[in-house]
């Protein structure tokens, strides 16, 4: 694994800022959460496919890997459906704070996927994130449903982040993203069909309003095609845990953006803001620890 540069860290944080904005877009767009995922993944898959064909960068993928990438896309679709759902059941701040549990999930799941030893520092920092969440939600129990949706969404995010950290060693980021967005579109379309069959959604609610299309385009091409492909590329320099730990800054960036868009609607308790400081500390500790390990020529995360 190549050592990440300052530019790589800044790039990663810029992507986290974009991801923080996606929850806001989820509230600005009028269609239901699952329907939004269908449109997002359809536009992303088509856009990536055309780009790969025009640039002649489509590379062959082994049939077994293709199936795994498509299946990973289904996991991504579930993750996004829960993510947008959490923002609507609770609010943007609660949704993004719940996503901060991603580092804890990764510290527990990554050793199972890549067969490496569990690092104590990862568990400690993950638990520090959980302590921050406890501070945040000690007085926010009325938003428990949204919190649970966001936490489960974070677990799914940890799964596909770990999977992608392995695929980046064999395939270009855009190829990986194309197959995963195709799988996400197919999965979300199947789930939407089930929703319609059981009467959980109505056909009349599926078509976006005219003003929605701009936000959907930004969500698909900026927040998905660009941000997702760039994050997969960064997997070549960061471990899955390092990426998910930095993603814990989503609440900080997202809350600031939510204030700009929604004002007092996003006002939270003092405990919420204290908890975000605890999460920020966990995010800043990890790069410092990793740099010390680099100086000792010790690389516990490969």
N, C-alpha and C positions, 0 to 999 in steps of 0.2 A: 504493500500500500504506500503510495507516494505521500510525502508529508504535505499537508495543506498549507497554502500561503495566506497572507492577510487578505489578498483579493478573493481567495476561495471563501474565507469566512464572511467577508462583506457580501459576496454573491449569495451565500446561503441565507444570510439575514434578510437580504432584499426579497428572496423567494418567500421567506416566512411572512414578510410584510404583505406580499401579494395574497398568500393563503389566509391571512387575517382579514383581508378584504372580501374573501369569498362568502363568509357568513353574512356580511352586510348585503351582498348581491342576492343572497338567498331570501332576504326579507324584502328587497326591492322588486323582485320578480313575483308575479301574481300566481303562477301555476303551482300546483302541489309539489312537494319535495321530490317524490319519486319521478314525476313527470319532468321536473327540471333536470334530473340526472339523465333521463332519456335524451333530451335535447342537447345537453352539454356534451355527452359522450358521442352522440351522432355527429355533431359538428366537428368535434375534436378528431374523431376517427377519419372522417371524410377529408378534413383539412390536412391531416398528417399523411394520409394516403396519397393525395394529389401532390403534396410537397416531395414525398419520397420518389414518386414516379417522375416528376419533372426534373428533379436533381439527380435521378438515376442512382439513388442511394439505398434502394431496397435490397437487403441482403437475404440470402436463404437462411431459413431457420429450421432446425431439425424437427420432425413431426412431434416427438415427445415434448420438446421445449415449447413448441407452438401451442400445444394443448395446455401446458402449465401456465404460459403467459395469458391465454384466454381465460383460464380458471382464476388466475390472479386478478384479471379484470372484473370478474364477478364479485370478488371480495371488495375491490375498489368501489363498485357500484353500491354495495351494501353500506360501505363506510360513508359515502357521500349522502346516501338517502338518510342515514341516521344523523349525520352532521347537520344537514339542512333542517331535518325534523326537530333536532334539539334546539336550534336557534329559534324556531317558531313556537315550540312548546314552552320554552323559557324565554331567553333573549340571547343576543349575540355574546354578551359577556360570560354568561353561564356556559354556553356552548364551547367557547374558546378555552375557558378555564378547565372544563372537563377533558378537552383534548390534551391538556398538559400531562395527563397520566401516561402518555405514550412512552416516555422514557422508562417508567417503571415496568410497563408491559414488555418493552424491548429487552430490558435487563433480565427478565425472567424467561422470555421466549427465544432470544437469539442463541444462547448456548444449546438449546434443543435442536435448532435448525443447522447450525454450523459446527456443532460438536466441539466447542471450546469450553474452557473452565469459566464458571460464573465468577465475575470480578466483584469483589466486595465494594469497591468504590462506586460501581454502577448501582448496586442495591441501595447503598447509603444515599446517593444522590436521588435515586428514584423515591425513596422513602421521604426525603426532604421535600420533594414535589408533593407527595401525598399530605405532608404536614401543612404545606401551603394551601392545599385544597380544603383541608379541615378548617383552617382559619377562615377561608372564603365562605364556606357553606354552613358554618356553625349557626349563622343567623339567616340562612337562605333555604330552609327546609321546604318551603312551599314550591321551590323549583326542582325538587328531587327527581321528577320524571325526566325533565330535560337533562339533568346531570347524568343520570344512568344511561340515557341514549348517547350522550357525548363520550362517556367513559368506554362504552362498548365500541363506539366508533373509533376511539383511540386504539383499542386493542386490535381492531382490524387494520388500522393504519400501520401498527407495529409489524403485523404479519407481512403485508405486502412490501414494506420497506426492507425487511430482512430478505425476502425473496429476491427483490431487485438488486440488493447488494451482491448477490451471487451471479445474476444474469449479466450485470455490467462487465463482467470479466470475459464474456463471450460474444456479446452483441452490442451494436451502437445504440445509444439512448433513444433515438427517434424510432428505431425499429421496435424496441421494447415497448415504447409508449403506444405505437400504432396498434400492436396486437392487444395490449391491455385495454386500450380505449375501445377496440372492437369487441372484446369480451365484456367490457363494462356496459356497452350499448346493448348487446344481446341479452345480458343478464337483467339489466334494468327494464328492458322491453318485456321480458318474460314475467318479471315481478309485477309490472304494470298490468299485464294481461290478467294475472291472477286477481289483482285488486279490482279490476273491472268485473271479472266473473263473479266475485263475491259481493259486489255492490259497495265496495269501500271507496271507490271513485266513480264519478259520472263522466261520460264522454264530453259533456259541455264544459267541464273544468280543465280540459287538457290543452286547449288552444291558447297560446299567449296573447296578451294585449299588444297593440302596436308598439307601445313604449317599452315592452319587455324585450324586444328583439335586440336592441343595443346592448342591454345588460347581459343577455344570454351570449351574444357574440364575444363580449369582453371575458365572460366566464369561460367560454370554450377555448378561445384562441390565446388569451393572455394568461389567465389563471390555470389553464390546463395544458395546452400544447406547449407554450413556452416554459411555464414554471415547472411542469411535471417532467418534461424532457431535460431541463437544466438540472433538476434535482437528481434524476437518474445518473446524469453525467458526473455530478459531484460525489456520487456513491463510490467513484473510483479513488477518491481521496479521503473520504470520511467513512467511519464505521456506521452501521445502522443506528447504534446507540447515540453516537455523536449528533447525527442528523435529528433524531427524535428529541434529544435533549434540547437542541437549539429551537426546535419547533415549539417548545414550551413558552417561547416568547410570543407566540400567537396571541395569548390573552392581552399582553401589554400593547402590542401594535394594534390589534383588533379593537380593543376598548377605546384607544385614542381615536381611531377612525370612526368608531360608532358614535362617540361624542360629537364628532363633526356632522354626522348625518342625522342622528336621532336625538341629540341633546339630553334632556332630563329623563327621557324614556330609558336610558341606559345607566341611570344613577344607581350605584350600589352602596352597600354598607362599608364602614371603615375596615372591617375584617376582610372584605374582598380585596381592597387595595393593599393591605398588609400582607395578605397571602401571595399577591403577585410579586411583592418584593422578595419573599422567600423563594419563589420559583425562579426569579431572576438570579438570585445568588447561586442556585444549583446550576443554572445555565453557564454562569461565568466560571465556576470552579472547575468544570470538566476540561476546557481547553488548557487551563493552567496546569492541571495534573497531567494531561497528555503531553504537553511540552516538556515537562520534567522527565517523563518516561522516554521521550525522544532523545533528550540529552544523555540519558543513561544507555541509549541504544537498546532499550527494552520496548518491545511492541506486543503487549498483551492482547491487543485486538487486531486481528488479521482478517 
